[in-house]
Amino acid sequence: MSDCLFCKIVAGQIPANKVYEDEDVLAFHDIRPIAPVHFMIIPKRHVDSLAHCGPEHEAVLGKILTLAPRLAKEQGLESGFKTGINTGRGGGQEVFHLHVHVFGHKG
């Protein structure tokens, strides 16, 4: 989507502090962190929210969730971390491109 902030980050039109990238997903630090370590993992292919996912998204959702612990550990969250998916306006979603927040405190 041409007006999607996260699609612009994927396309390289907006800079981001990247944590990880492959052909399917991108992880980058949140610009408004709520914890000392706070990054997001997004699918590169646009999907508005978790509510818009179907069977065709199972592989990328699985990849995101299995990647989260590895990236959390690499970012210093060795004793644990939280994940969050805001879904829809009522769920607090502000950017309408699916994203999984990973956050916590080092140590």
Residue pairs with C-beta under 8 A, 6 or more apart in sequence:
1 7
1 46
1 97
4 46
4 95
4 96
4 97
5 14
5 95
5 97
6 42
6 46
6 95
6 97
6 99
7 46
7 97
8 14
9 15
9 16
9 26
9 28
10 26
10 42
10 44
16 26
16 28
16 29
17 28
17 29
18 26
18 27
18 28
19 27
19 28
19 29
19 39
19 71
19 74
19 75
20 26
20 27
20 41
20 67
20 71
21 27
23 44
24 43
24 44
24 45
24 59
24 60
24 63
25 41
25 42
25 43
25 44
25 60
25 63
25 64
25 67
26 41
26 42
26 44
27 39
27 40
27 41
27 42
27 67
27 71
27 102
28 39
28 40
29 38
29 39
29 40
30 38
30 39
30 40
30 101
30 103
33 103
34 103
35 82
35 103
35 104
35 105
36 104
36 105
36 106
37 72
37 75
37 76
37 77
37 81
37 102
37 103
37 104
37 105
37 106
38 101
38 102
38 103
39 71
39 75
39 101
39 102
39 103
40 99
40 100
40 101
40 102
41 64
41 67
41 68
41 71
41 99
41 100
41 102
42 64
42 97
42 98
42 99
42 100
43 57
43 60
43 64
43 98
45 60
46 97
47 53
47 57
47 97
47 98
48 96
48 97
48 98
49 87
49 88
49 93
49 96
49 98
50 85
50 87
50 98
51 87
51 88
52 98
53 61
53 98
64 100
65 83
65 100
68 81
68 83
68 100
68 102
69 81
71 102
72 81
72 102
72 104
75 102
76 106
76 107
77 102
77 104
77 105
77 106
78 106
78 107
79 104
79 107
80 104
81 102
81 103
81 104
82 101
82 102
82 103
82 104
83 100
83 101
83 102
84 100
84 101
84 103
85 98
85 99
85 100
85 101
86 92
86 93
86 94
86 101
87 93
